């Protein structure tokens, strides 16, 4: 193994925590783009974004299952869990910014980068991680926990490192007559607690199920073995769903990547509210209703992360509340994005996803509702 490979169980747990952070980091941009779409237009785009948001929640839950399987503790209320936007994701030898922005061509270009398949070019094969200095105010996703300035070439490569680490540590454990899969099996989330048409949630209890879980995440994002569908040849991978919107045409059976031949679909690239990219609460006038609405949303989003943390740590039934709660954000987001933003002519408000500190304790005012 090279010097940057996963060699300890604690290191594997930190990688899986970062996998959860990575999967979650796609939800705010997708959710904001979804609700920035004006009523009555872009129905195809609305459906694509809604389905993908639900499947990103599925991926987050799968990563939590793997972490629980090796005795880790999923913690979505760690101060560094929610990315500060713009965030940085690996883009080969460089990186790219993930913004909170309205639906449009720029947003779709970013979403394609998030989900795209990426393999190293020949001149970088075997060259190790990519050195890239990230500014201190930027969240660098999919970086190496021990070497913050070293980045994987792609998200797929990041997950491959996790898979290799699991196999290495489990082989070591078996040689010693034990296993790394010592987690409490009652903490595994299965499909009875979270239904998604895009994939089945199954318990992770051993090496085989852990590898299958990682494969599911990768294939739903970028496709199976270079094809446009997941491993069931049933659902389009996220990358190709976004590509349909860009190309204005549906994929159909037998199509090759990059060449959809199905019916046309309409996209109104002006059919979204003009929100300010990467808005912060500090950008909004103090004492204004818009600022209060932004703070209220952030508080509620913090409660959502509390709920998920509890669900992943022994109360899986709470996950039944998570998806409805996520789409409850619609009205709170619309209250922000439909209103002009003072000081920024032509721009509207937006959720900021700046989660209040000290959210470790469940909010008493929501306790009964969350347990309902």
Secondary structure, DSSP 4 states (H G I P E B T S, - for coil): --TTS--SHHHHHHHHHHHHHHHHHHHHHHHHHHHHBPTTS-HHHHHHHHHHHHHHHHHHHHHHHHHHHTT----TTSTTSSPPSSEEEEETTEEEEE----SSHHHHHHHHHHH------GGGTT--SEE-PPPTTS-BTTEETTEEEEE-SSHHHHHHHHHHHHHHHHHHHHHTT--S--S-GGG---TTT--BTTB------SHHHHHHHHHHHHHHHH-STTSSB-TTS-SB-HHHHHHHHHHTB---TTPBTTB--S-B----TT-B--BPTT--GGGSPTT-HHHHHHHHHHHHHHHHHHHHHHHHTT-GGGHHHHHHHHHHHHHHHHHHHTSB-TTSTT-B------PPS---SPPGGGHHHHH-
